[in-house]
Amino acid sequence: WARWSTGNDTLILSLLREEVEGVYSFALFSDEFCDLFLDELDGYYSSGLPVSRPNSMNNYGIIVNHIGLKPALSRFQRDVLQPLSDLLFPVQAKGGFDGHHSFMVRTDLW
């Protein structure tokens, strides 16, 4: 994540693809990371511990902040998403993020 830090604007911009004005895509996580993340979620589901749902309309999601991942996601928000937002959307990002409600939703593809 160090390469996303403030001051690497040229590098960050080189990793982005602007799909339409103001909408960007980029490869962020490796397949290995995604597999490990999903394994972690599967492990939690199989533990029998309570699952907090992200909202009342979602029966297949899990709030990952409630299963021990909040510190990692807070760091990701601070070290990756904030610098990226500062660069792409400086007006909206001014003042920084004040929190996150991070969750995953289980689909048929998982």
N, C-alpha and C positions, 0 to 999 in steps of 0.2 A: 504493500500500500504506500510505501514511501514515495514511489514515483508520482502519486497523486497529490503530493503536498503542494502547498502554495509556492509559486516560483517556477513550477514546471509547466507553465501554461502552454508552451509550444508542444511539449510532449503530450499533454492531455488532449489538446485539440487534434493532434495527429491520430489519436485513437478513436475519435468520434466520427460518426457518419450522420450527416443531417438528412433525415428522411423527408421532411417538409419543414418549412420555416418554423424554427423554435422546437422541433421534435428531433431528438438525437437517439441513436442506438450505438452500442459498443459491446464488445465481448468483455465481460467482467469476471465471471467465475469459470474455472476450469470444470470439465466434466467430472474429474476426480473430486473436486470440492463439492459439487452438487450431489454426487453419490454419497459422500460422507455426511452431508447435511441431512439428506433423506434417510440415511441409516440411523442417524441420531433421532430423528422424529419417529421412525418406526420403532426404535428401542423404547422411546417414551410411551408410545401407544401400547406396546406389548407389556409394559410394566404394570398396568392396571391402576396407575396413579390418576387422580382426577385431571380432566382436560377442560381448560377454560376456552370457550368458543369466542371468536372475535366479535360477533354481533348476534342479535337475536334471529337473523335471517340465514345464518350459516351453521349447518349441523356437521360440517366436514372440515372445519378449520381448527387451528390451535394457535393460541397466543404464545409465541415463542419466548416472549419476555418472561412468562410465568414458569418456564421450564429450565431456567438457568442461562439463557442466551442473551439476556439484556446487556450485560457488560460488553460482549463481543459486538452486538449491533450498535450500541452507543459509540464504541470506538470506530466502527465502520462509518457511522453517520458523521462523526467528527473529522476523521482522517481522509475519507473518500468523498462522501456526498456533499459535505459543506464546501470544500475547495472547488468541487465541480460546479456546484450551484453558484458560488461566488463568481466564477468565471463566466458561466452561461447566462445567469439570471441575477445580476448584481443588485438590482432594485428589490426584487422579491426576496433575495437571500440576506439582505441587510439585517444585521442583528443576530443572525444564526438561527439554528433550529432550537426549539425549547423542549423537545421530547420526541418520542415515537411510540406508535401502537403497532408493533411488528407481529405479523402472523403469517402462517402458511395455510393454504386450503388444499385439502386432498381432492384429487380428481381421478378419473378413470385411468389417466396416463401414469399415475404414480404407483 
